[in-house]
C-alpha cells in the first residue's frame, strides 16, 4: 500500500472529533500536522515517511514535541494534547502500511 495523506488526515480528524458537531479542526489542519511530521523526518535525515514498530516511545515523544513546538502558538487551534493524539493516529496509519 502507498501512503495517502488524505486518508491519514481523515483518520486523524476522526480521532480528534469528540462528536459529529465538533468542528474545531479541518482536513487542512490535519494536513498541516502531517507537513510538520514530514519536516521532522526530513530534519532527521529521513526523506521517507516512516515511523516503524521498533521506534521507542522517546522517539515518538520527540516527534510530538517537535510538531507541538511548530504548531502550538497563540491564535492557532492546536493544543499539545490534540497534536499528540493526531501524531499517534498518523503513526498508526503508517504502521498499517507495513
N, C-alpha and C positions, 0 to 999 in steps of 0.2 A: 504494500500500500504506500501511496505517496502522501506526504504531509499536505493538508488542506487547511490553510489559515482561516478560511471562513467557517469550516466545521469546528476547528479549535475554538474560535471566537464564540460560536453558538453554544458550545458546551460550557465555556467559561461563564458566559452570560446566564445560562440556565442555572449554574451553580450559585451565582450571586443573587438571583431573584428570590426574594422572600415570599412573594405572592404574584399572581398573574397581573396585578395592578402596579407592581413595583417597576418604576421606570427610572431608577437612579442612574443606570448605566445603559449605554447603547453598544451596538456592534462596533462602532468606531472606537469607543473607549477600550474595548477588549483588543482590538487590533493595535491600539497604542501600547497596551501591555505586551502584546506579542512582539512589537517592534523593540521595546525595551529589553525583552528576553533575548532577541536576536543580537542586539547591541552588546549585551553581557557576553554571549557566546563569542562574538567577534573579538571583543576586548581580551578574551582569554585564549585567543589563538584557535578558535574553533569556528570555522565558517559554516558548518552544517548545524542545523538544529538537532541537538542530541543530548538529552539527559538520559541516562540509562539506569537500569535496576541496581547497578553497582555504585551509583553515586551516593555519597553519605548524606545524612541529614545536615551536616555542616555545609556541604556544597549547595544544597537546596536553600538553606538559610542565607548563604552568601548571595545566591541569585535573588531571593526575595528582597533582601536588604538593598541590593543594587537597584532593582526595579522600583522599590519604595523611595529611595533617595532621588531617583529620576522623576517620579510622578506625584508624590505626595507634597503638594505645595498649596499655600493659601489660594482659595478661589477655585481649586480643582476638586472634582468629585471623589477622588480616591482616598481611602483610608488604608493604613498598613494592613489591617486585618483582611479587608476585601482583596487587596493585592495578593496577600499570602494565599487566600482561597483560590483566586484566579490562577496564580502561578502553579499551584499544586494540581489544579484541574488540567492545565495545559501540559504539565509533565505526564499526568495520567494518559492524556491523549497521545503524547509522543511514545510512551511505553506500549500503547496498544498497537502501534505500527511495527513493532519489532517482531 
